[in-house]
Amino acid sequence: MPENLKRIYIPNDNMEADLIKDVLEQNEIYCFIQGYEHRSMLGMLGSYVDLGIMVPENQAEEASEIVSDFLKTIQVLPPEFEDEEEKEAYVPPKKLRPKSKRVVVFLSFVVPGTGSCYAGSSDLGSWIIVAYFVCLAFLGLSMSSNIPSAFFSIMIVLMVSLIPLDIIIALKNLNSEFKEKDQ
C-alpha cells in the first residue's frame, strides 16, 4: 500500500464504493476504501462510518477525473417532456442522505433532543434535552422517596414521548432545510 494517500471522493454506500474501486483499478490506479472494514465489523451501526476513496497523491487528479466521468455516466436521466416549458420547469428530485435520517433517529433514542440539535433546530432540541433531564431527576427522586407510583408512571410516559417528538421535529427541520437549498 502506498504511503501518501489522498481522499478524492466520499461514496454514499458500499456498493458505490465497490463500483468506484473497480473503475479505478481497471485504469491501473491503486484504490483503498477507508472505513470499509469498520462498516462490516460494526454490523447495524456500520452505516454511521463514513467511507472514503483513497488514492496515491501523485494519481489523485487523474483518479478524480475518472471518478467524476464515471459518476456522470451512471446518473439517472431526467424524464422526457413534450414541450420546452415543462423541460425548463423540471427540477430533478433530490433525496436526503439516508445517513442524516438514521443519525437523527439514533441520537433521539440516545438522548431525546440531540436529534433536533443535529438537524439544526437547537432551540427546540435544547428544551427537549432539559425536559428529559428534569424528568430523569424527578424519576430518581420518586424512586428514592415515598412518592406515589402514579408519579413514576407519568415521568416514564413523558420521557418516552420526548423521543418521537424529537424525531418529528428533527426530520421536519431536515426536510425544510433541504427544500431551502433547492430553491
N, C-alpha and C positions, 0 to 999 in steps of 0.2 A: 504494500500500500504506500503510495507517495506521501511525503511528509506534509507538504503545504497544500491543503485542500481549501477550496472556497465554495461557499453555498451559492448556488445560482438560481435555485427555484425551491418553493415550498409547495409540495403537492397536497391535494385535499385528502387523499386516502392511499392505501397500499396499492390498489390496482393502478392508479395513475402513476405512482412512483415506479412500479414494475415496468410499465409501458415506457416511461421516460428512460429508465436504466437500459432497457433493451435497445432503444433507438440510439442512445449514446454509445453503447458497446458495439453496435453494428457499424458505427462511424469510428471505431477504434479509439474511443475516449474512455479512460477509466472512470467509473462512477461508483460512489458509495452512498447508500441511503442512510442518513443519520437518523437514529431513533426507530429504525425498522424492527430490530430485535426487541427493543423495550416494549413496543406495542404488543408483540406476541407474548412476552413474559407477563405483562400486567393483565391480560385477559380482558375483562369487561371495562376496566379503566384505561386500557391501552389507547383508546381513541383520543385521550387527552394529551398524548405525547405528540408534539409536532414532528413532522418528517422534514428532512432537508436533503436535496440533491446536491451532493458534494463532488467536485471535480478538481483535478490539479490546477493550481493557479495559472500556469502557463497555457492551459487549454480552456480557461473559463469563458473567454469571449466567444470562441468558436462553439463551445458547448451551449452557451446562452442562445446563440443564433439558431442552432439545431433544435433546441427545445422550443423556442418561440415559433419556428416554422412548423414543427410537429403539432403544437397546440392549435395553430391556425387551421391545420388540416382536419382536426377532429372536432371542431366546433359544430354545434347544431345549426343547420341552415334555417334562416327565417322562412315563414310561410310565403307562398306565392300570392300576390294580390292582383285584383282585376283592374284597378285604376291607380294612378300615380299618387292621389291624395291619401289613400289608405296606406300605401307604402311609406310615405313620408311621415304619417302619423303613428306608424307602428313603433312601439317601444318594446324591445325584447324583454321577456320576463327574467328577473334575477331572483335567486334564492339566497336566503341567509346561509352562511356556512353552517352545516349541521353542528359543528363544534360549539358554536355560540349558544345554540339552544340547549345542548347537552350540558354545557358548563353552567348555565343558568339553573337548570333543574338540579344538578349535583350540588351547587352552592346553596340553593334554597333548602335542600334536605339537611345539609351540614349545620348551617345556622340561618334560620329564616331572616331575610333582609339582605343577605350578601348577594343573592342573585340580582336583586334590583340595583344594588350598588354597582355590580359588574356591568349591568346593562346601561348604566348611565343615569339612573334615577336615584341619586344618592340621598336626596332629602327623604323620600318615602322609605327607601331602604334603611336609612338610619333610624327612623321611627319604628319600623318593624323590628329592627335589632333591639332597640330599647325596650319595646313591648315584650319581646321574647325573654330578655334577661330579667325584666321585672316579674314576669310570670314564673320564671325559674327560681327567683329569690323567694316569692310567695310560696311556691311549691316546697322549697326547702324548709321554710318556716312552718308550713302546715304539717309537714312530716315530723318535725321536732316538738311540736306543741299539741295541745288538745283542741285543735280546730276541726270542725265537723268534716266528714269525708265528702260532703257535697261541694265544699270549697275546693278540695283537692281535685275532684272531677271537673269542676269548672275551669280550673287552671290548665288541666291536661287538654281539654277541648279547645281552649283558647290558644294554647301553644301549637297544637296540631293544625288549627285553622289558619295560623300565620303562614304555613308552608304553601298552600295553594294560592293564598293572597299574594305572596311574594312572587310566585311563578307567573301568575297572571299579569301583575304589574311589570315584571321584567320582560316578558315576551311582548307585551303591548309596546313597551318602550323600544325594544329591539326592532319591531316591525315598523314603528313610526320613524325611527332614526334611519332605517333602510329606505323608506319611501322618500324621505327628505333628500337623500343622496341621489336618488333617481331624477329628481326634479331640477 
